[in-house]
Amino acid sequence: SSTYYEKTCRHLRHARLYDFFDAIICGDMVEKGKPAPDIFLKASELAGSAPSQCIVVGDTPADVLGATAAGIPVILIPDQVPANEQTTTLSLRILPNLSCLPETLESIEKEL
């Protein structure tokens, strides 16, 4: 998240999602923020995976641009900013909402 670490952790704990993550990388932990690839490269490094073996799930053009610059495929779930031609072209998938994510990830896993 581009949000500060403490705030991100607070939100994840409130949503009961914190324990699902092995690592959490935030905007205050990298030199350059999105759309620079720094945050995504750091996340793949901490996950112990090559960028091409990761998937970013994002909701902003900055997520799409940063992940793409890092060599990581992106699933875009537009929130406040709708998908445009550039984000559509660069995204692996574009989903209407978060509830579609589990089925999409299963589909992608089967394709690999």
PyMOL commands that set and color helices and strands:
alter all, ss='L'
color gray80, all
select helices_A, chain A and resi 5-14+18-20+27-29+38-47+51-53+61-70+85-90+98-111
alter helices_A, ss='H'
color red, helices_A
select strands_A, chain A and resi 56-58+74-76+93-94
alter strands_A, ss='S'
color yellow, strands_A
deselect
rebuild
show_as cartoon
